[in-house]
Amino acid sequence: MNTLIAHIDEFVVSLALLLTLLNTVRLVRGASLPVRRLPAALVVLGPTANATLMGAGHLFENSYHAVERLLAGTYTYNFRQYSLFLMGVVMLAISLYILRQLSNWFSGIPGSERKAVQATLAIVAVSAPTIAFTPIGILPTLVSFVSLLAHPFVMKNRPSSVSALATEMRMEEPIR
């Protein structure tokens, strides 16, 4: 078990990349709209990496050290411990919500992209202030920014204007 703990960061990053690949394949195959694979992978990277880093990494490691201190008789539950667990649970929950919204977006459910973007911005708002306390706090913020930057490029044949949308909907006159 000590070998796993000693290399938990490498394990979690590898797991995050593997799960990003699997989630991208799952979401792209289940998409009912035409989706570009590389931008979709970058969009899926943010929530998958955050869920893996915060779920498998952050929560596991903090739980392990809490149990370790509990067995040694030195464990004290305080606000720091509470906030570490709360941060992991909040980030995990938001990341899973984003993955659900991405699935809905790729399936053509209206409003899903907006909800995914808003939730991604919430992750940035929660994780960005942690950069001042710990350098690892930049990871959730960074992968969320990558995800946000890729959003406009995911869908193929995305209407670029209202008139293009009106033409696509086969309206007589474009809306001006």
C-alpha positions as CSV (number, residue, x, y, z in Angstrom):
1,M,0.0,0.0,0.0
2,N,2.9,2.4,0.7
3,T,4.1,2.0,-2.9
4,L,0.7,3.2,-4.1
5,I,0.7,6.2,-1.7
6,A,4.2,7.1,-2.7
7,H,3.2,7.2,-6.4
8,I,-0.4,8.4,-6.0
9,D,0.1,11.5,-8.2
10,E,1.4,9.5,-11.1
11,F,-1.3,6.9,-10.7
12,V,-4.1,9.5,-10.6
13,V,-2.8,11.5,-13.6
14,S,-2.5,8.3,-15.6
15,L,-6.0,7.3,-14.5
16,A,-7.3,10.7,-15.5
17,L,-5.9,10.5,-19.0
18,L,-7.2,6.9,-19.4
19,L,-10.7,7.9,-18.2
20,T,-10.7,11.0,-20.4
21,L,-10.1,8.8,-23.4
22,L,-12.8,6.3,-22.3
23,N,-15.3,9.1,-21.6
24,T,-14.6,10.8,-24.9
25,V,-15.2,7.6,-26.8
26,R,-18.4,6.9,-24.9
27,L,-19.7,10.4,-25.4
28,V,-18.8,10.7,-29.0
29,R,-20.3,7.3,-29.9
30,G,-23.5,8.2,-28.0
31,A,-23.8,11.6,-29.7
32,S,-26.7,12.2,-31.9
33,L,-25.1,15.4,-33.3
34,P,-21.9,15.5,-35.4
35,V,-19.0,16.0,-33.0
36,R,-15.3,16.7,-33.6
37,R,-13.2,14.2,-31.7
38,L,-10.2,16.2,-30.6
39,P,-12.2,19.2,-29.3
40,A,-14.6,16.8,-27.6
41,A,-11.6,15.1,-25.9
42,L,-10.4,18.5,-24.7
43,V,-13.9,19.4,-23.4
44,V,-14.2,16.1,-21.6
45,L,-10.7,16.4,-20.2
46,G,-11.7,19.2,-17.7
47,P,-14.5,17.4,-15.8
48,T,-12.9,14.0,-16.1
49,A,-9.5,15.1,-14.8
50,N,-11.2,17.1,-12.1
51,A,-13.4,14.2,-11.0
52,T,-10.4,11.8,-11.0
53,L,-8.0,14.2,-9.3
54,M,-10.5,15.2,-6.7
55,G,-12.2,11.9,-6.3
56,A,-9.5,9.3,-6.7
57,G,-6.6,11.5,-5.7
58,H,-7.6,14.2,-3.2
59,L,-10.3,12.4,-1.3
60,F,-8.5,9.0,-1.2
61,E,-5.2,10.6,-0.1
62,N,-6.9,12.7,2.6
63,S,-8.9,9.7,3.8
64,Y,-5.8,7.6,3.9
65,H,-3.9,10.1,6.0
66,A,-6.9,10.6,8.3
67,V,-7.2,6.8,8.9
68,E,-3.4,6.7,9.4
69,R,-3.6,9.4,12.1
70,L,-6.6,7.8,13.6
71,L,-4.8,4.4,14.0
72,A,-1.8,6.3,15.5
73,G,-4.1,8.1,18.0
74,T,-3.1,11.5,16.7
75,Y,-6.2,12.3,14.6
76,T,-8.2,15.5,15.4
77,Y,-11.2,16.5,13.3
78,N,-11.0,20.3,12.7
79,F,-12.0,22.8,10.1
80,R,-9.0,22.1,8.0
81,Q,-9.9,18.4,7.7
82,Y,-13.5,19.3,7.1
83,S,-12.7,21.8,4.3
84,L,-10.3,19.3,2.6
85,F,-13.1,16.8,2.4
86,L,-15.7,19.4,1.4
87,M,-13.5,20.7,-1.4
88,G,-13.1,17.2,-2.8
89,V,-16.8,16.4,-2.6
90,V,-17.9,19.7,-4.2
91,M,-15.4,19.4,-7.0
92,L,-16.3,15.8,-7.7
93,A,-20.0,16.6,-7.7
94,I,-19.7,19.5,-10.1
95,S,-17.4,17.5,-12.4
96,L,-19.9,14.7,-12.6
97,Y,-22.7,17.2,-13.3
98,I,-20.6,18.7,-16.2
99,L,-20.1,15.2,-17.6
100,R,-23.9,14.7,-17.5
101,Q,-24.4,18.0,-19.3
102,L,-21.8,17.2,-21.9
103,S,-23.7,13.9,-22.6
104,N,-26.9,15.9,-22.9
105,W,-25.3,18.5,-25.2
106,F,-23.8,15.8,-27.5
107,S,-27.3,14.3,-27.6
108,G,-28.8,17.6,-28.8
109,I,-30.7,18.6,-25.6
110,P,-31.0,22.4,-25.6
111,G,-29.4,24.4,-22.9
112,S,-26.9,21.7,-21.9
113,E,-23.9,23.4,-23.3
114,R,-24.7,26.6,-21.3
115,K,-25.1,24.5,-18.1
116,A,-21.8,22.8,-18.7
117,V,-20.0,26.1,-19.3
118,Q,-21.6,27.6,-16.2
119,A,-20.6,24.6,-14.0
120,T,-17.0,24.8,-15.5
121,L,-16.8,28.4,-14.5
122,A,-18.0,27.4,-11.0
123,I,-15.0,25.0,-10.8
124,V,-12.7,27.8,-11.8
125,A,-14.2,30.1,-9.2
126,V,-13.8,27.5,-6.5
127,S,-10.3,26.2,-7.5
128,A,-8.5,29.4,-8.6
129,P,-8.2,30.9,-5.1
130,T,-6.5,27.7,-3.9
131,I,-3.5,28.5,-6.1
132,A,-2.3,31.0,-3.4
133,F,-2.3,28.1,-0.8
134,T,-0.9,25.2,-2.8
135,P,0.6,25.1,-6.3
136,I,-1.4,21.9,-7.1
137,G,-4.5,24.1,-7.0
138,I,-3.7,25.3,-10.6
139,L,-4.5,21.8,-12.0
140,P,-8.4,22.0,-11.8
141,T,-8.3,25.6,-13.0
142,L,-6.0,24.8,-15.9
143,V,-7.9,21.8,-17.2
144,S,-11.2,23.7,-16.8
145,F,-9.7,26.6,-19.0
146,V,-8.6,24.0,-21.6
147,S,-12.1,22.6,-21.6
148,L,-13.7,26.1,-21.9
149,L,-11.4,27.0,-24.8
150,A,-12.4,23.9,-26.7
151,H,-16.2,24.4,-26.3
152,P,-16.7,26.5,-29.5
153,F,-15.0,23.9,-31.7
154,V,-16.8,20.7,-30.6
155,M,-19.8,20.7,-32.9
156,K,-19.5,20.3,-36.7
157,N,-21.5,22.6,-38.8
158,R,-22.3,24.9,-35.9
159,P,-24.4,27.9,-37.1
160,S,-22.2,31.0,-37.0
161,S,-25.1,33.5,-37.1
162,V,-28.8,34.0,-36.8
163,S,-29.3,34.0,-40.5
164,A,-27.4,30.7,-40.9
165,L,-29.5,29.3,-38.1
166,A,-32.7,30.5,-39.9
167,T,-31.5,28.9,-43.2
168,E,-30.7,25.7,-41.4
169,M,-34.2,25.7,-39.9
170,R,-35.6,26.2,-43.5
171,M,-37.3,29.4,-42.7
172,E,-38.5,31.6,-45.6
173,E,-36.9,34.8,-44.3
174,P,-33.9,35.0,-42.1
175,I,-34.5,36.7,-38.7
176,R,-32.8,40.1,-38.6
